[in-house]
Amino acid sequence: MKNISTGNELLPYSVIELAAGGDIEAINTVLKHYERYITVLATQQFYDAYGNPHWFVDESLRRRLETKLITKILTFKVA
């Protein structure tokens, strides 16, 4: 199933249901699905001593975002 607005594939309902129930493989599937988005959110820009911009992935921020996603998955109520 495709999401028309973004062109990304949606997660199957069964995976969401299993992840909300605490299934480790399903949670990992959800994390894998959002991996690129989390990486983009955790990308930071800094400037070196010469004023040149550099981009890097802040691993601490990336892990915090993943942890927050896992927390929300586990508290998600499936109807």
C-alpha positions in Angstrom: 0.0 0.0 0.0 1.4 3.4 -1.0 0.9 6.7 0.8 -0.1 9.0 -2.0 1.3 12.2 -0.5 4.9 11.0 0.1 5.2 7.9 -2.1 6.5 5.9 0.9 5.1 2.5 1.7 3.0 2.4 4.8 3.5 -0.1 7.6 1.0 -2.9 7.7 -1.6 -2.7 10.4 -0.5 -6.1 11.7 3.1 -4.8 12.3 1.7 -1.8 14.2 -0.5 -4.1 16.3 2.4 -6.4 17.1 4.7 -3.6 17.9 2.2 -2.0 20.3 1.9 -5.3 22.0 5.7 -5.4 22.6 6.9 -7.7 19.8 10.6 -7.0 19.4 10.8 -7.9 15.7 7.8 -5.6 15.0 9.4 -2.8 16.9 12.6 -3.2 15.0 10.6 -3.2 11.7 9.0 0.2 12.8 12.4 1.6 13.7 13.8 0.4 10.3 10.9 2.1 8.6 11.6 5.4 10.2 15.4 5.1 10.2 16.0 7.6 7.4 13.6 10.1 8.8 15.2 9.9 12.2 18.7 10.3 10.7 17.5 13.5 8.9 16.1 14.9 12.1 19.4 14.1 13.9 21.6 15.7 11.3 23.4 18.8 12.6 25.6 21.4 11.0 28.7 22.8 12.6 31.5 25.0 11.4 35.2 24.2 11.7 37.9 26.6 12.8 38.0 28.1 9.3 34.3 28.8 9.1 33.6 25.9 6.7 30.2 24.2 7.3 30.1 20.4 7.9 27.2 18.1 8.4 27.1 15.2 10.9 24.6 12.9 12.5 24.4 13.5 16.2 24.3 10.0 17.5 23.1 11.0 20.9 20.1 12.8 19.4 19.4 9.9 17.0 19.3 7.4 19.9 17.0 9.8 21.9 14.6 10.0 19.0 14.6 6.2 18.6 14.0 5.8 22.3 11.1 8.2 22.2 9.6 6.3 19.2 9.9 3.0 21.1 8.2 4.6 24.1 5.3 5.9 22.0 5.0 2.5 20.2 4.6 0.7 23.5 2.0 3.1 24.9 0.0 3.2 21.6 -3.5 1.9 21.9 -4.6 -0.2 18.9 -8.4 -0.1 18.4 
